Amino acid sequence: MKKKIIALFMAVILTLQLAGCDAGDDKGNAIAESDGKTSIKDLFHDSVKEDNGKQRETDAETAGEQDSSADMTEDTDTDDDEDVRYQDDYYEFVNKNLLSKIELAATDAHWDWFGELNAVVSNEMESITEELANDGKTYEKGTSEQKIKDMYECVTDMENRNETGLGPLKPHMDSIRNASSIDEYVDALAHLSGEFGFSSIVGGYSIMQDKADSSQYSVYMMYADTLIGKEYIEGENTQEYVDLYLDYINDMFMEFGMTAQEAAVSTDSVEGLLRDICSSTLTTEQLYDPSLTYNVYTQQDLQKLYTNVDVPKMLKTLRVNGQDKYIVMDVEQAKKINSLLVEENLQALKDYSTFVMLNDTAKYANANYAKLSDDMQNALYGITESWGDEKTWKRLTQELLPWEFGMIYVKDHFSAKDKEDVEKMIEQILEEYETIINRQEWMSEATKKKAVRKLETMQVKIGYPDKWPAERDMMQVTPISEGGSLLSNLLVSMQVSIDDSLSKLGTKVDRAEWDVTPQTINAMYDPLNNEIVFPAAILQAPFYDRNNSYGANMGGIGFVIAHEVSHAFDSTGALYDEYGNYNVWWTEKEMDEYKKMSQSIIDYYNNYEMMGVKVNGELTLMENIADLGAMTCITSIIGEDAAALDEAFGQMTYNWASEDTASFMMYLLNTDTHSPNKVRVNAVLSSCDAFYRIYDIKESDGMYVAPEKRVGIWK
């Protein structure tokens, strides 16, 4: 995932728990969709079929009609089936035919249904962009059509982009490069952060709901940009990727105008600072822990923390002075940063911040910067061929105007009937979760009542917002004919984000606001709002199909819904009350028991591996708790209906089918809070009692886990 403004990027990371992997960019291989009707009796013979009569581009040939005559609860006797048994590897068995048809193209790092559907949505939006670009019309200023048409021209006019270079950024870049003291350097960073949201070493901030009082907004002082990330910098199996990244830094400096010798020295300086900073930085899993990230400081406290910074001046420049409190999210890193803000490090600090700005804006700049950025991402993900200009340009246009495209999307792609059906399913799942909570013997009655209250007050958002975000109207696009450029319009969008955030300070939180566009293929739980969000685009096959069976839809969108509800009670969500406030409402004894069960889940997932690398059970704990809880919920609802359970297990497994390059899998193992998709399926089913009830799983089978070793918080 690329970041436009690190503060806003991290705000999303810290408040949204994602249901699907959907990691990285949507560079997924397009295949033809299934008809959505999936039973385990069908899935081994599954044919990838046309969707709505339109065959999409695929590298694999589709098979014949589905054959549902085979009973998957018995061993089959065909030669092909002998390669993998559902009793040993349910994921591979169910998805064997589908995965055999997926061949990642040179432009792809990853395929799954989230990426597949995202590609479909993006392709539809690309057609709209192309039509506007070629219609020869002029549209009224401020309309969606005008913004898209003029932004696309700015994106595609490479002559203008090359002529513009870093032009709009130059005075801001000069303020960093010409700083003659730490005071001047910090002042330059504060101006960049206060005006545009650029954050590199110090001065970055985000305005978010206060974790202790979610009805209010507070200023969160952000941490340094750790570039490729702590996990890569300190990982045992990732140093080759770090070396690639250092080469990228060197190339960016040379493109910036440094000599080879200057670039080499500056790269070494950046590496030294980066390794030093990462050594004092919280891990990804720690960033989700409010006991570590919610640290209240006054302005005077901040001055004591940042002794080498004029804090009152910095806060005034950032336009966030005068607040009663500031939240420091990584105290140890802040201490490290303060120790580095000394005159002898000035040149290294300036080099670090210079690279961050170049990296943040590379794909919006001239052709050389954009290519360096694209090549680096491709190398990191194991991609051997770029998309090409046309697709890149259209996707970039969508990224810069997400809400304009969102409005267009919902006009043609949202069904009130589907919303009604999904709302009924959500109601059923919430009721079942109440039953699950009330049967937990380790919880006191008082705590159960609080947990149920959290379910009763949970806000549900489906489809799209009733009121579109203010940012949509605030964002205006200046065409090239009026002096605009891609880079200048990017800076406007960054200013809009900052101004919109600042306007919220001192106001009550509007819980009806949406942070997610309707064309997003995903689902979310936000602990600060105690809400679940299902954008319009997730309500389609294979996740949801109104013509599917009850069991298949329960294993599809039902599992996704239950997963999000489970996040309200995962290792982080459980620390927030029904109002979205950070408030430990459990007894000490209950918390001890919760931690014991959590540790058993960590240990359980640590036993799984991909490519010889162990899954990080601690990093993936939240998502694993949610997956396990979701399976308990949907199987409890289905009950003893073996046919419906069969369909639910098959649909869930089918929905989590994925293919990855080795490099992208390494990226996921190091950074993703979700377990790899194959593990998400097999680990959950192996801990699900209902799975054993309907299939013939013996102790000698690969899927078997002894009853006493089956894990989960919510059983």
ZAKOL-154189 format. One record per residue (C-alpha): residue in one letter; x, y negated, z. Coordinates in steps of 0.5 Angstrom, whole numbers, plus 2048, in hexadecimal, padded with zeros to 3 digits. Each point is the difference from the previous one (the first is absolute). Layout:
REM residues N
aXYZ
...
REM end
This chain:
REM residues 715
m800800800
k8037F97FE
k7FF7FB805
k7FE7F97FE
i8017FD807
i803804805
a7FC7FD805
l7F98027FD
f8038077FE
m801801807
a7FA7FE802
v7FC8057FC
i805806802
l7FF7FE807
t7F8800800
l7FE8057FB
q800807800
l8008037F9
a7FC8067FE
g8048027FA
c8088007FE
d7FF7FB7FB
a8077FF801
g8057FB7FB
d7FD7FE7FA
d7FA8037FC
k8058037FB
g7FC807800
n7FF8057FA
a7F97FF7FD
i7FC8077FF
a7F98017FF
e7FC800806
s7FC806802
d7F9800800
g800800808
k7FC806801
t806804804
s7FF807804
i805804802
k7FD8057FC
d8017FC7FA
l8077FC801
f8058057FE
h7FC8007F9
d7FF7F9800
s8007FC7FA
v8027F9800
k7FA7FD7FC
e7FE7FA7FD
d7FD7FB804
n7FA7FC7FD
g8018037F9
k8077FC800
q8068057FF
r8067FC803
e8078007FE
t804806803
d8068047FF
a7FD807801
e7FA8047FC
t7FA801804
a7FE807801
g7F98037FE
e7F9800804
q801801808
d7FF808802
s7FD800807
s7FF807800
a806802804
d7FF800808
m8067FC803
t7FF804807
e8038067FD
d8078027FC
t7FF7FF7F9
d8048057FB
t8027FC7FB
d8087FF7FF
d7FF7F8800
d7FD801807
e805804803
d8057FA800
v7FC7FC805
r7FB803805
y7FB7FB804
q802804806
d8077FD800
d7FF7F97FC
y7F97FE800
y8037F97FC
e8048047FB
f7FA8057FF
v7FA7FB7FF
n8057FB7FC
k8048057FC
n7FC7FF7F9
l7FF7F8801
l8087FF802
s8028047FA
k7FD7FB7FB
i8037FA804
e8077FF7FD
l8037F9802
a8027FC7FB
a8067FC800
t7FD7FA802
d7FD803806
a802802807
h7FA802803
w7F98037FE
d7FA801805
w7F87FE7FF
f8017FA803
g8057FE7FB
e7FC8037FB
l7FA7FC801
n8047FA801
a8038017F9
v7F98007FE
v7FE7FA803
s8067FC7FE
n7FF8027F9
e7F97FD800
m8027FA803
e8068007FA
s7FB8007FB
i7FC7FA803
t8077FD800
e8018017F9
e7F97FE7FD
l8017F9804
a8077FF7FD
n7FE8017F9
d7F97FD800
g8027F97FE
k7FC7FD805
t8017FB805
y7FD801807
e7FE7FB805
k8057FE805
g7FF805806
t7FC8057FD
s803807801
e8018007F8
q8047FA800
k805803806
i8018077FD
k8017FD7F9
d8057FB802
m803804805
y8018057FB
e8037FB7FB
c8057FE805
v802807802
t8018027F8
d8037FA7FE
m808803801
e8027FA7FC
n7FD7FB805
r802805806
n8088007FD
e8007F87FF
t7FD7FF807
g805805804
l8007FE807
g7FE7F97FF
p7FA7FF805
l804804805
k8067FC7FF
p8007FB805
h7FE805805
m8058047FF
d8057FA800
s7FE7FF807
i802806802
r8078017FC
n8027F9802
a7FE800807
s8077FE804
s7FE802807
i7FB805803
d7FB7FB802
e8007FE7F9
y7FF8077FE
v7FB802805
d7FC7F97FD
a8008027F9
l7FD807802
a7FB7FD804
h7FE7FB7FA
l8008067FB
s7FB804805
g7FC7FB802
e7FE7FE7F9
f8018077FC
g800805805
f8078027FE
s803804806
s807803801
i8047FF806
v7FC7FB805
g7FA7FC7FF
g7FB8057FD
y7F9800803
s7FA8037FF
i7F97FE803
m7FC806802
q7FA802805
d8037FF807
k801808802
a7FE7FE807
d7FA7FC7FE
s7FE8017F9
s7FB7FB800
q8067FB7FF
y8057FF7FC
s808800802
v8067FE7FD
y8058077FF
m8077FE800
m8038057FA
y806804800
a8058007FB
d8008037F9
t803806800
l8008017F9
i8018077FE
g7FE802807
k803803807
e7FE8077FE
y8048007FA
i8067FC803
e800805806
g7FE8067FC
e8048067FF
n7FD8027F9
t8007F97FE
q8077FD7FF
e8008017F8
y7FA7FC800
v8037FA804
d8068007FC
l7FB7FF7FA
y7FD7FA803
l8067FD802
d8028017F9
y7F97FC7FE
i8027FB805
n8077FF7FD
d7FC7FF7F9
m7FB7FB802
f8067FC803
m8048007F9
e7F97FE7FD
f8007FA805
g8067FE7FD
m805803805
t8078037FD
a801807801
q8057FF806
e7FB7FB803
a7FA8057FF
a804805803
v8027FC806
s7F97FE801
t7FD8077FF
d805802806
s7FD7FB804
v7F98017FF
e802808801
g8037FE807
l7FA7FC802
l7FB8057FE
r803806804
d8017FB806
i7F97FE800
c7FD8077FF
s804803806
s7FB7FB804
t7FA8017FC
l7FA804802
t7FE8067FC
t7FA8017FC
e7FC804805
q8027FB805
l7FD7FA7FC
y7F9803801
d801800808
p7FD7FA803
s804801807
l8067FE7FC
t7FE7FB7FB
y7FB7FC804
n8057FC804
v7FD7F9802
y8057FA800
t7FF7F9801
q8047FA7FC
q804800806
d801807800
l8028007F9
q8057FB801
k803805805
l8008067FB
y8037FC7FA
t8057FC804
n8037FE7F9
v7FA7FD7FD
d7FD7F9801
v7F9804801
p7FB7FA801
k8037FD7F9
m7FF8077FD
l7F9801803
k7FE7F97FD
t8038017F9
l7FC807800
r7FA7FC802
v7FF804806
n8027FC805
g7FC7FE806
q7FD808801
d7FF802807
k8038077FF
y8058037FA
i8008087FF
v8078027FF
m7FF8077FD
d808803800
v8037FD806
e8078047FF
q8007FE7F9
a7FF7F8802
k806801805
k8048037FB
i7FE7FA7FB
n8027FB805
s807803801
l8018007F9
l7FE7F87FF
v8077FD801
e8047FC7FB
e8058067FF
n7FA8047FD
l7FD7FA7FC
q8038027F9
a7FD807801
l7FA7FE802
k7FF7FB7FA
d8018067FC
y7FB804803
s7FB7FB800
t8027FF7F8
f7FF8077FF
v7F9801803
m7FE7FA7FC
l8028037FA
n7FE807801
d7F97FD802
t7FF7FC7FA
a8048047FB
k7FA8037FC
y7FD7F97FF
a8067FD7FE
n8048017F9
a8018077FC
n807801803
y7FD800808
a7FA8037FE
k8048067FD
l805801806
s7FA800805
d7FC8057FB
d8068047FF
m802801808
q7F9802801
n8008057FB
a807803803
l7FD800807
y7FA8047FE
g8038047FB
i7FD7FD7FA
t8048017F9
e7FC7FB7FC
s7FC7FA801
w7F97FE7FE
g8027FB7FB
d7FE7F97FF
e7F98007FE
k7FD805806
t8057FC805
w7FD7F97FE
k7F9802801
r801804807
l8047F9802
t7FA7FC7FE
q7FB804804
e805800806
l8007F8800
l7F98007FF
p7FD806804
w7F97FC802
e7FF7FE7F9
f8008077FE
g7FC802806
m7FA7FC7FE
i8018037F9
y800807802
v7FA800805
k7FC7FE7FA
d8008067FD
h803805805
f7FC800806
s7F9804801
a7FB7FE806
k7FE807800
d807803801
k8017FB806
e7F9802803
d803808800
v8067FE803
e7FD7FC805
k7FC806802
m806804800
i8047FB805
e7FA800804
q800808801
i808800801
l8007FB805
e7FA804804
e8048067FF
y8077FC803
e7FB7FF806
t7FF807801
i807802800
i8027FA805
n7FB803805
r803807800
q8077FE801
e801803807
w8067FC801
m7FD7F9800
s7FC7FD806
e7F97FE7FF
a8017F9800
t8058007FB
k7FC8047FB
k7FB7FB801
k8057FA7FE
a8028057FA
v7F98017FE
r7FF7F8801
k8057FF7FB
l7FD8057FB
e7F97FC801
t8037F97FE
m8058027FB
q7FF7FC7FA
v7FF8037F9
k8027FC7F9
i7FE8047FA
g8017FD7F9
y8027F9800
p7FF7FA804
d7F97FC800
k8057F9800
w8068007FC
p8067FE804
a8027F97FF
e8078017FD
r7FC8027FA
d7FE7F97FF
m8067FD803
m8048037FB
q8017FC7F9
v8048027FA
t8047FB7FC
p8018027F9
i8067FF7FC
s7FD7FA7FC
e7FF7FC806
g807802803
g7FF806804
s804806800
l800807803
l8057FE805
s7FC7FA802
n7F9803800
l803806805
l8027FA804
v7F97FD800
s7FE807802
m804800806
q7FF7F9802
v7F8802800
s801806804
i8047FC806
d7FB7FA7FF
d7FA805801
s804804806
l8017F9803
s7F97FE800
k7FE805804
l8047FE806
g7FB7FE806
t7FA8037FC
k7FC806802
v8028067FC
d7FB8027FB
r7FF807800
a7FC8007FA
e8067FE7FC
w8038067FB
d808801800
v7FF8057FA
t7FE7FF7F9
p7FA8047FE
q8048037FA
t805804805
i800807800
n801801807
a7FC800807
m8027FD807
y7FF7FF807
d8027F9803
p801801808
l7FF7F8801
n7F98007FD
n7FF807802
e7FD8017F9
i8008057FA
v8017FE7F9
f7FE8037FA
p8017FC7F9
a7FC8017FA
a8058047FC
i801806805
l7F98027FF
q8018047FA
a8028077FE
p804804803
f7FF7FD806
y7F87FE800
d7FB8037FA
r7F97FF801
n7FF8067FC
n805804805
s7FD806805
y8007FE807
g806804802
a8047FD7FA
n7FE7F8802
m801802808
g8078027FE
g8017FA7FB
i7FE7FA803
g7FE803806
f807802802
v8027F97FE
i7FB7FD804
a801804806
h8087FF800
e7FE7F8800
v7FC801806
s805805803
h8057FA800
a7FC7FC805
f803806805
d8078017FD
s8067FF804
t7FF7F87FE
g7F97FF7FF
a7FE803807
l8047FA803
y7FB7FB7FE
d7F97FF803
e7F98007FC
y8017F87FF
g8078027FD
n8047FD806
y807804802
n7FD802806
v802807803
w7F9803802
w803807802
t801802807
e808802801
k7FE807801
e7FC8007F9
m8067FC7FD
d805806802
e7FC8057FD
y7FF7FC7FA
k8087FF7FF
k801808802
m7FB8027FA
s8037FA7FB
q807804802
s7FD8067FE
i7FE7FD7F9
i8077FD7FF
d803807801
y7FB8047FC
y8017FB7FA
n808800801
n8008077FE
y7FD7FE7F9
e8057FE7FB
m8017FE7F8
m8068017FC
g804802806
v7FE7FA804
k7FC800807
v7F97FC800
n8017FB805
g7FB802805
e8017F9804
l7FF7FC7FA
t7FA8037FD
l7FC801807
m7FB7FB7FF
e7FE8037F9
n800807803
i7FC7FF806
a7FB7FD7FB
d8008067FB
l7FF805805
g7FB7FC803
a7FC7FF7FA
m8008087FE
t7FD801807
c7FB7FB7FF
i7FE8027F9
t800808802
s7FC7FF806
i7FB7FC7FC
i8008067FB
g7FF805805
e8008077FE
d7FE7FF7F9
a8068047FD
a7FE7FE7F9
a8007F9802
l807800804
d8038047FA
e7FE7FA7FB
a8027FB805
f807803801
g8018017F9
q7FE7F97FE
m8047FD806
t8068047FD
y7FF7FE7F9
n8007F8802
w806801803
a8048037FA
s8067FC7FE
e8078007FC
d8067FC802
t8077FF7FD
a805803805
s8027F8801
f7F97FE802
m7FF806805
m8067FE803
y7FE7F9800
l7F9802803
l803805806
n8047FA802
t7FB7FA800
d7F98037FF
t7FC801807
h7FC8057FC
s803807800
p8018037F8
n7F98027FD
k802807800
v801800808
r7FA7FC801
v7FC8067FD
n803806803
a8027FD807
v7F97FE801
l7FD8067FD
s804805804
s7FE7FC807
c7F98007FE
d7FC806803
a7FA8007FB
f8068017FA
y801807804
r7F8801800
i7FF8007F9
y8078037FD
d803806801
i8077FD804
k804805803
e8067FF805
s8058037FA
d7FD7FA7FB
g8047FA7FF
m7FA7FB802
y7FF804807
v8017FC806
a7FF803807
p7F97FD803
e8047FE806
k8057FC7FC
r7FB7FC7FB
v8007F9802
g7FC7FA800
i7FD7FB805
w7F98007FE
k7FE807800
REM end
